[in-house]
Amino acid sequence: MHHTDVLIAGSGPTGLTLACDLALRGFAVRVIERRTAPHRESRGKGLRAGSLAIFQELGMAEPLTAVGTAGVVLRKYFDGEHINDTPTPADAGLLIGQWQIEEALRDRLAGLGVHVEYGAELVGISQDGAGVRAELADGGVIAARYLAGCDGGRSTTRELLGIPFEGNGETEPAMVIGDVRAPGLGREVWHQWFTSEGDGMLLCPMPGTDTFQLQASPEHEHGEPLPPSLESFQRIFDRCAGMPDIRLEDPTWLSSWRVNVRMATRIREGRVLLAGDAAHVHPIAGGLGMNTGIADAAALGRALSAALAGPEADAALAAYEAERLSVAAGVLADTAERYERVVEAVRTPGRGTEVGLD
């Protein structure tokens, strides 16, 4: 049995931020990840000022600002015609792919002597007043003083604890997303096409790459949504953009996104705590999901540091739970409202040019 101060399940931005925070404070930390290797998907693509401030404290803001773009122009089209160019607000933060954020965090963590343990799947949790016992799918056991579940919206940690994940979600995809190349399409703006039929497609140039993140209305056949594919992406692009010379190619990520608004009823069970998407999932509008998880990690790092170093462990962890549940509830309400405004605008002919998903 291997011992550590804090075991972190999940190696996304939340888990890696927490690991860097604790390692910098001098605590022993391990990070397990059920995937067998890092991904290279753009996913969440915006760092807000608060997240950049957290990364500055961790000594890793510079690698991110060197790659990311601090400002981007939204170029909107309607029925193939250019309507306007709108710069993002000065406080919009940094445009950068999630895989690049995770890569920078892993590098920082490696410099602190900690490496993500891939292919390590959590299957069991038990605990007592002294610590937590985490069982892995390969039969291994890790003993830790605390366990942090940062393992996403389908959190195994949360499920093993039996914590309800309350809210609502849609079964059909609201959007298809992916990473593609589009040779010949200008990379100086974020292209956003809308049509009078209610279709929409967004192609955002991802800094430090030759790819675009694609977001689009899903195609349907016989009333059923079609799974994302390069062919369906091209058909949607042809309908929305009307640029026959542009061919999408080399998809490195194909996925669907469903509206899901949920929050855990509690984010602490004894010595096990939840953070990030394991605790709350948000609509995509506003780009707040990943950033809220990073803020969760910073708050949990402070709470666990106090719990590990002093006698007021219960008070510190209770304060973390109260603070972050309150923040999550506010963010869920905000992003749900933003998303409804976006949907209404896109569905109303002519209004799609007023707004785009950020």
C-alpha positions, 0 to 999 in steps of 0.5 A: 500500500502506497501512502501520500498526503493527497490523492487526486483522481483526474488529470484535467485542469482542476486536478492538475492545478490542485496538484501543482498547488499542493506540491508547491506547498510541500505536500506529497501528492499523487495524480491518477488518471483512468485514461491511458495517455493525455488527450490533444483536444481543444475542449474548453478554450478560454482562460479568464483573468482569475485563472491566469492570476492563479497560474501566475501564483503557481509560476506557470502563467508565462508559458500559457501567455506565450502560446495563447491569444489575448484578444480575438475578433469575432467575424459574423456572417449571415446567409454567407454575407459578412455582417460585422467584426467585433473584438472581444472585451479587453477582460475576455482573457486568453484564448488557448486550447485545453490540451495546451493548458494541461500540458503546461500544468503537467510540465510544471508538476513534473518540475516539482517531481510529480507525474500523472499515473495513467491507466489507473482507474479508481474502483473503490473508496473506504475511509476512517478518521485517519485517512482514505483507502483508494482501490484501483482496477488493477488491484492496487491500493493507495492510502492517503490522508485526503482524496480529491475527486477531480474526475469530471462530469461522470465522476467515479469518485462522486458515484462511489460516494453515492452523492446525488448530481441534481439538475437536468440535461437533454438527451439529444445533442445541441451541438457538434464540436471538433478540431479540424484544419481548414486550409485557405480560411483566414486565421486572424478572426473567429468565424461565426456563420448563421443562416435564415434557416437557423443553422450555425457554424463557428470556426475558432482558430486555435493559437499555436496550432493550424487547427480550428475548433468547430462548433455547429448545429447538428445535422438530422436524418429522419428526425434523428441527430447524425453523429459528428463526422468530417462529412457532416461537418463539411455539409454544414460548412457548405450550407452556412459559409458558402465557400466552395474552395474551403475543404475541412480536413484532418479531424483530430476530435469529433464529439457532440455536446448536450445541455447539462446543468447539474450540481452535486448536493454536497462536495465533501464526504469526510476526507473525500472532496469534489472539485470542478466538473465532478461537483458541477457542470455548466452550459457552454456559454460564457466559457465559465466551466473550466475556469470555475474548476480552476478556482475550485482547485485553488480554494481546495488547495488552501483548505487542504493545506490548512487541514494537513498542517493544523488542528482546524481541519474540519472547519477549513474543509467545511468552509471550502464546501460552503464557499464553492457550492455557493459559487457553483450555484451562481455560475450555473444560473448565469451560464444557463441564462446565457445559453438560453439567450444564445439559443433564442438568437440562433433560432430566430432568423436574423438574430444569430448575428447578434451573439456567438458562443464564447 
